[in-house]
Amino acid sequence: MPVSPSSSAQAAREALAVRLGHLMRDAGINWRELSRRCGWDKAKTSRILGAKAAPSDADIRAWCTACNAEDQAADLVATARAVDSMYMEWRRQHRAGMRRAQEDVPARNAAARTCRAYVSNVIPGFFQTADYAEALMRSITDFQGTPDDIPEAVAARLARSRFLYEGDHRFVVLIEEWVLRTRIGTTATMAGQLQHLLTVMPLPSVSLGIIPLGCPRTVWPLEAFYLYDNRHTVVETLTAGINVRQPRELADYAKAFTGLAQMAVHGDAARTLIRVAADALE
């Protein structure tokens, strides 16, 4: 079963802390002496060694200097930056608005032959209509208290849909039925969004499955996740997007996707669930 979606990021932080601890011990000093040489409080050293605080580039360089290991600074800085990219807090990504984060996503779609997506909360971005995306982004912006660049962000999100029509890409998507019945925006917005799902379903690039409300669960509802080929998974939580690249965890998400897919209905049965959800709006 999938482990905590933040485990890859935390494990990488801990591995970095271990490397820094080894440098300190190889230099024959303890954490108090390292703190003195770096010119900062001992509590800061303790937090870094405990993987409770992420060291900055300057912190790592100071640490290496204190341990007479300047030759290792560049590699450790690069490692720390990679760790930082694994756990991306939404407020941090959206600090200047949502457009920039939306523009970063197409690179993942462009690089992947197959995107397997499981969504348990909202319609996935590459299937969203403009009205649905605008209503959803309005809610997110209001919740996060981040700058409002919603028109630009919506345009950037809709641009992702070109991969449904261009190139040799494949989108295998599983949606929980309650997502179809969760009203984002107005009744007209939801009606348009559900009709759009029916429109994209016949595309050669799309496989859409719906997990019915009453089906026996062999895999419990999970956070939304996007599995790009078998190389990279993005897990979406309330506060952050988490990049998973550890092979063991990638295998867990692939296994979970297979189990979820076995509960889903496709084709005419899926279209019926979408139409029933649309009829319930009236």
Secondary structure, 3 states (H helix, E strand, C coil): CCCCCCHHHHHHHHHHHHHHHHHHHHCCCCHHHHHHHHCCCHHHHHHHHCCCCCCCHHHHHHHHHHCCCHHHHHHHHHHHHHHHHHEEEHHHHCCCCCHHHHHHCHHHHHHCCEEEEEECCCCCHHHCCHHHHHHHHHHHHHHHCCCCCHHHHHHHHHHHHHHHCCCCCEEEEEEEHHHHHCCCCCHHHHHHHHHHHHHHCCCCCEEEEEECCCCCCCCCCCCEEEEECCCEEEEECCCEEEEECCHHHHHHHHHHHHHHHHHCECHHHHHHHHHHHHHCCC
